[in-house]
Amino acid sequence: MNDVLNEDDADKTRPPQGALRFDTPQDLYAALPQIAELTQQRPRENEDALHYLGRLRSSTTPEEAVTYTAFAALPQMAIWWGHECLRVMPEVLDQRDRAFMEMIAAWIATPTKDLRHSIMKEALWANGRTPAVMLGLAVGWSGGSIAPNDPAPVPPYRAPRSINSSVLSCLARADLTRRPVYLARFIDMAESLYRVY
């Protein structure tokens, strides 16, 4: 996904863009084998993304639906989804998290390279790896160069792992009785990404 929208194209009508990295869950697992380290369930032959998400949701480990979404969605879409998940739980976010959430929202609205690098720098130097800080790291690892003076590409599994950690660590902060409710909301929001595709 491009870091910056070409200003000449901003007013042109564009075709709908899919939200997923790959056509099938099998393709995702083949291209990003790191997801297999974090999930017990595996996609079945010819299983589409939405059915696989539903199967994960109804399993004994529905948190794997979060992991799958973090990896399956294109980085910017996954970060938007992660941001929306964290917004559902404002009571577990502190002032530092709220500041990161504002920066991340600005990047989602206008995904520039400079803002991405700025968020990455703040996240790397943050005291502690809170849910919003982890989401900030995902912004930094979402594509393009890792830093202004470092042209090395970011491994494609880095942002999804960070998004996964962000959402699941936020969920872990909730009262035990509320976790299933929040998890259901996260997966409901995730379904919209699979329906766009």
C-alpha positions in Angstrom: 0.0 0.0 0.0 1.4 3.4 -0.9 2.5 5.7 1.9 1.2 8.8 0.2 -1.8 9.3 -2.0 -0.8 11.1 -5.2 -2.4 14.5 -5.0 -3.3 14.4 -8.7 -5.4 11.4 -8.1 -7.2 12.7 -5.0 -10.3 13.9 -6.9 -10.5 11.0 -9.3 -12.9 8.2 -8.9 -11.1 5.0 -8.0 -12.4 1.4 -8.0 -13.2 -0.2 -4.7 -10.0 -1.5 -3.0 -9.9 -4.9 -1.3 -9.0 -4.9 2.3 -7.1 -8.2 2.4 -3.6 -9.1 1.4 -4.4 -12.4 -0.3 -7.3 -14.1 -2.0 -7.5 -17.0 0.4 -6.4 -17.9 3.9 -4.2 -20.7 2.4 -2.3 -18.0 0.4 -1.8 -15.9 3.5 -0.4 -18.9 5.5 1.9 -19.8 2.6 3.2 -16.2 2.2 3.5 -15.2 5.9 4.3 -18.5 7.7 4.8 -16.5 11.0 1.0 -16.5 11.5 1.2 -20.3 12.0 3.4 -19.7 15.1 0.5 -17.7 16.6 -2.5 -19.9 15.7 -3.5 -23.5 16.3 -6.3 -23.6 13.6 -5.3 -23.9 10.0 -7.4 -22.9 7.0 -9.1 -25.8 5.1 -8.6 -26.4 1.4 -10.8 -24.0 -0.7 -12.0 -22.2 2.5 -12.7 -18.5 1.9 -11.5 -15.8 4.3 -14.9 -15.0 5.8 -15.7 -18.7 6.5 -12.3 -19.2 8.1 -12.8 -16.1 10.3 -16.2 -17.6 11.4 -14.6 -20.9 12.2 -12.0 -19.2 14.3 -14.6 -17.1 16.1 -16.6 -20.2 17.1 -13.5 -22.2 18.2 -12.3 -22.7 21.7 -9.7 -20.0 21.0 -11.7 -17.2 19.4 -8.7 -14.8 20.0 -7.2 -16.4 16.9 -9.7 -14.4 14.8 -7.9 -11.3 16.0 -4.6 -12.8 15.0 -5.9 -13.8 11.6 -7.3 -10.3 11.0 -4.1 -8.6 12.0 -2.3 -10.7 9.3 -5.0 -11.0 6.7 -5.8 -7.3 6.2 -3.6 -4.9 4.3 -1.5 -3.0 6.8 -3.3 0.3 6.7 -6.7 -1.4 7.0 -5.5 -3.6 9.8 -4.2 -0.5 11.7 -7.5 1.2 11.2 -9.3 -1.9 12.6 -6.8 -2.1 15.5 -7.4 1.6 16.2 -11.2 1.0 16.2 -10.8 -1.9 18.6 -8.8 0.2 21.1 -11.3 3.0 20.8 -14.0 0.6 22.0 -12.1 0.3 25.3 -11.2 3.9 26.4 -11.3 2.9 30.1 -8.1 0.8 29.7 -6.1 3.5 27.9 -4.1 6.0 29.8 -3.2 9.6 28.8 -0.1 8.4 26.9 -2.2 5.9 24.9 -4.7 8.6 24.0 -1.9 10.8 22.6 -0.7 7.8 20.5 -4.3 7.2 19.4 -4.6 10.8 18.1 -1.3 10.5 16.1 -2.4 7.2 14.7 -5.8 8.6 13.7 -4.0 11.4 11.9 -1.9 8.9 10.0 -4.9 6.8 9.1 -6.6 10.0 7.6 -3.4 11.1 5.9 -0.8 8.3 5.7 2.3 10.3 5.0 5.8 9.0 5.3 6.9 11.8 7.6 4.1 11.1 10.0 4.7 7.4 9.9 8.4 8.0 10.8 7.4 10.4 13.6 5.0 7.9 15.1 7.6 5.1 14.8 10.2 7.2 16.6 7.8 8.1 19.5 6.8 4.4 19.8 10.3 3.2 19.9 11.3 5.6 22.6 8.1 5.1 24.7 8.3 3.9 28.3 6.6 0.6 28.0 4.7 -1.3 25.3 1.1 -0.3 25.9 -1.6 -1.2 23.4 -1.4 2.2 21.6 2.4 2.1 21.6 2.2 -1.3 19.9 -0.2 0.0 17.4 2.2 3.0 16.8 5.0 0.5 16.1 2.7 -1.2 13.6 2.2 2.2 11.8 6.0 2.4 11.6 6.3 -1.1 10.2 3.3 -0.7 7.8 5.4 -0.3 4.7 8.2 1.8 3.1 11.5 2.4 4.7 12.0 1.7 8.4 13.5 5.1 9.0 14.3 8.3 7.0 18.0 7.3 6.9 17.5 3.5 6.6 16.2 2.3 3.2 15.9 -1.3 4.4 12.4 -2.7 3.8 10.4 -3.9 6.8 9.6 -7.6 7.0 5.9 -8.0 6.1 5.0 -9.9 9.3 6.2 -7.1 11.7 3.1 -4.8 11.5 0.6 -7.7 11.8 2.4 -9.1 14.9 2.4 -5.6 16.5 -1.3 -5.1 15.7 -2.1 -8.5 17.1 -0.2 -7.7 20.3 -1.9 -4.3 20.5 -5.5 -5.6 20.3 -4.9 -8.7 22.5 -3.1 -6.8 25.2 -5.9 -4.2 25.2 -8.4 -7.1 25.6 -6.3 -8.6 28.4 -6.7 -5.3 30.4 -10.5 -5.6 30.5 -12.4 -7.2 33.4 -12.7 -10.9 32.8 -16.5 -10.7 32.6 -16.3 -8.1 29.8 -13.7 -9.8 27.6 -16.0 -12.0 25.6 -18.2 -8.9 24.9 -15.2 -6.9 23.7 -13.8 -9.8 21.7 -17.2 -10.2 19.9 -17.2 -6.5 19.0 -13.7 -6.7 17.6 -14.6 -9.7 15.4 -17.8 -8.0 14.3 -15.7 -5.0 13.2 -13.3 -7.3 11.5 -16.0 -8.9 9.4 -16.5 -5.7 7.5 -12.9 -6.0 6.2 -13.7 -9.5 4.8 -17.0 -8.3 3.2 -15.2 -5.4 1.3 -13.0 -7.9 -0.5 
